[in-house]
Amino acid sequence: KTRMGYNQILTEKVDRAFVITLNRPDKLNALNIELLQEVKHAVESVQASKDIRGIILTGSGTKAFAAGADIAEFAQFNVEQGTKMSADGHAVMNSIEQSAKPVIAAVNGFALGGGCELA
């Protein structure tokens, strides 16, 4: 697994699948802005690849796929910041929903809130 310029996720090509691993196990893979942007970028980056037939999304660690939003990051947001974060989150989910490649969630623990939506 490699970081490929990412801080919050790991990516790996396994046979003809592209595996995206949420990599914040100390935070139960809670969704923050950077992680969401990285997932969106990773999903979009393989759309034109003929070598990739599908995408697998999973979480690192033993307890959680994704524990939902990282409330500590969002707690101090004002209305405008919260609205933008929500729109950005929807853009990530839309990139997965509209992917030309099938996306499989390998849920390996808790999938709460936004983590459930991601799955």
N, C-alpha and C positions, 0 to 999 in steps of 0.2 A: 504494500500500500504506500502511496506517495501523497505528498501535500500539493504538488503541482502548483505552487503559488498560493495555496489556500492556507488559512490559519485555523479554521473551525471544522473543516471536513477533510477526510482522506478519500482518495479515488484510486481505483485499480481496475485494470482490464483483466477479466477472467474469461478465457475462451472468447466468446462473442458477446459477453455481457459487460456492462460498465457499472461497477459497484461504487456507490457513494455512501460513505460512512460518516454519520454525524459524530464528531469527535470532541465532545465536552463531557466525558464520563463523570468528572468531579461535580458537574452541575446537572447530572442526569440528562445530558444532551438537550438542556433547555434551549429554546429557540430565541436567539438574539438577532439583531439586524444583520450583523456580519455573516452569521451562519446562513440565514435565509438568502442573502444576496449570493453567497457562494454556491448554495444548492441550485439556485436559478441559473447561475452562470454554467455550472457543471452540466445540468440537464440540457441547456441550449447548446453547449459546446460539442455535443456528440450527435446532434440531429442530422447533420449532413454525412456522418461517417458510415460508409458501407460495411466496415468491419464490425460495427456495434449493432447487435440485433435487439437489445433490450437493456433496460436500466434497473438495477436493484438498489433500493434505498434501505439502509439499516443504521443502527446505532451502536456505538462502542460501549464497552463496559458490560456488566452483568445484570444491571437492574432496570434499565430503561431504554426504550427505543427513542422516545422524546417526551420529556415531562411537561411540555407546553411552553408558554411564553416565559422568558426570563424576566420575571416581575421586577427584580432588582434593577435591571437596565431601564425599564419603562416607567418606574414609579414616579420619577420627577418630570415626566413629559408634560408639556402644556397641550392644549387642545389641538393646535396645528401639528405638533410633532406626533401626537397620537394618531391623528387622522392620516398623516403621511405614512407612519409605520403600518397602519392597517391596510392602506392601499398597496404598499410594498409587499406585505404578506400575501395579499390576494394575487398580486402579480406572480409570486412564486408558485402558488397553488395553480394558477392558470397555466403557467409554463409546463407544469407536470401534467395537468389535465389535457392540454393541447399537444403534448408530445407525440411526434410521429412514431416514436419507439414505445413499446409497452413498458410501463413502469410498475415494478413489483415492490411492495413494502415487505421487507423481512423483519417483522415486528418481534423484537427479542426482549421484551419487558414492558414496562409501563408505556402507554401511549395516551397521554392526557391532554385535554384542551386542544391547542394547536397541533400537538403531536398526533392526536387522533385524526385531525383533519389532514395532516401530512400523510398519514398511513392510508 
